[in-house]
């Protein structure tokens, strides 16, 4: 029996660390972006509602596809089942890759 793939994507968005789950993820035709489709949000699985999870659910409720810049991606994992999507505060421990890397002109 074929198992369904679920991906956990961790990326930096406006200084916060987003952790979301999706069924589809692939390299975009737009250079430098990753496409994410079919977000998964655990509905009614917990009695206690996490405000950051609700914020993510509302933010991505009408989103069909997201294009995330590669330099914002921290990690992508293939997991057996989805967890709770959440937003974490970035306390300066994680920073995005540099966008423009210019070679030095030193000779």
GIZIPE-V159130 format. One record per residue. N is the residue number from 0. RES is the residue in one letter. SS is DSSP state (H for helix, E for strand, L for the rest). PHI is phi in degrees with one decimal (999 if undefined). D_FIRST is the distance of its C-alpha to the first C-alpha in whole Angstrom. Layout:
n = {N:N}
res = {RES:RES}
ss = {SS:SS}
phi = {PHI:PHI}
d_first = {D_FIRST:D_FIRST}
This chain:
n = {0:1:2:3:4:5:6:7:8:9:10:11:12:13:14:15:16:17:18:19:20:21:22:23:24:25:26:27:28:29:30:31:32:33:34:35:36:37:38:39:40:41:42:43:44:45:46:47:48:49:50:51:52:53:54:55:56:57:58:59:60:61:62:63:64:65:66:67:68:69:70:71:72:73:74:75:76:77:78:79:80:81:82:83:84:85:86:87:88:89:90:91:92:93:94:95:96:97:98:99:100:101:102:103:104:105:106}
res = {X:X:X:X:X:X:X:X:X:X:X:X:X:X:X:X:X:X:X:X:X:X:X:X:X:X:X:X:X:X:X:X:X:X:X:X:X:X:X:X:X:X:X:X:X:X:X:X:X:X:X:X:X:X:X:X:X:X:X:X:X:X:X:X:X:X:X:X:X:X:X:X:X:X:X:X:X:X:X:X:X:X:X:X:X:X:X:X:X:X:X:X:X:X:X:X:X:X:X:X:X:X:X:X:X:X:X}
ss = {L:L:L:L:L:E:E:E:E:E:E:E:E:L:L:E:E:E:E:E:E:E:E:E:E:E:E:L:L:L:L:L:E:E:E:E:E:E:E:E:L:L:L:L:L:L:L:L:L:L:H:H:H:H:H:H:H:H:H:L:L:L:L:L:E:E:E:E:E:H:H:H:E:E:E:E:E:E:E:L:L:L:L:L:L:E:E:E:E:L:L:L:L:L:L:L:L:L:L:L:L:L:L:L:L:L:L}
phi = {999:-77.7:-87.2:-81.1:-81.6:-128.5:-115.6:-102.7:-114.8:-115.0:-145.7:-97.2:-136.5:51.0:81.1:-114.0:-101.4:-95.6:-125.3:-127.4:-121.3:-148.7:-91.5:-128.2:-151.8:-161.3:-71.3:-80.7:-71.5:-78.1:-57.9:89.3:-127.0:-111.1:-96.6:-124.1:-132.3:57.2:-61.0:-117.4:-125.0:-70.6:-97.3:58.2:-90.3:-125.5:-77.7:-91.7:-96.3:-84.5:-58.9:-69.2:-66.0:-64.7:-62.3:-64.8:-59.8:-69.4:-65.3:-105.4:-63.0:-101.4:-86.9:-87.5:-152.5:-114.0:-115.0:-105.1:-60.3:-57.2:-70.8:-90.7:-72.9:-95.6:-163.4:-130.1:-122.2:-92.4:-122.2:-76.2:-147.1:-77.8:-115.6:-88.0:-67.8:-155.3:-117.7:-113.8:-75.9:-86.3:-93.7:79.6:-86.0:-123.3:-131.1:-69.8:-64.5:-61.6:-79.0:-111.2:-109.2:-99.8:-68.2:-75.9:-97.6:-74.8:-122.8}
d_first = {0:4:6:10:13:16:19:22:25:29:32:35:37:40:41:38:35:32:28:26:22:21:17:19:22:23:27:29:32:34:35:35:32:29:27:25:23:22:23:22:24:24:25:27:25:29:32:34:34:34:36:35:31:33:35:32:30:34:34:31:31:32:30:28:28:30:31:32:34:33:36:35:31:31:28:24:21:18:17:14:16:19:22:26:27:31:34:36:39:40:43:43:41:39:40:39:39:42:42:45:46:49:50:54:57:58:60}
